Amino acid sequence: MSNPCVKCGKERLDGKTWEGKVGASVVTYTLTVCPDPECQKQVDKGIADRRAKTASLLKAKEEAKLAREKLLAAA
């Protein structure tokens, strides 16, 4: 199965494999990495940026929800 890097297009390599339990099933996880370390750093930074943005949006959504609830409770 082909698994190219999203940044440079080189074929990704298996970096780390571990097993975890999900309910009664055992799931094998495999972390794939780009063979070019500099490219992998850029990909990791992009992923971290997206996660931070998502966390920020979720926090803003929760704060807006609490503000609406507080406004409705005061009315």
Residue pairs with C-beta under 8 A, 6 or more apart in sequence:
2 11
3 11
3 12
3 32
4 10
4 11
4 12
5 11
5 12
5 34
5 36
5 39
5 43
6 43
7 34
7 39
7 42
7 43
7 46
8 34
8 36
8 39
10 34
10 35
10 36
10 39
11 35
12 32
12 33
12 34
12 35
13 32
13 33
13 34
13 35
14 30
14 31
14 32
15 30
15 31
15 32
15 33
16 30
16 31
17 28
17 29
17 30
17 31
18 28
18 29
19 26
19 27
19 28
19 29
20 26
20 27
20 29
21 27
33 40
34 40
34 43
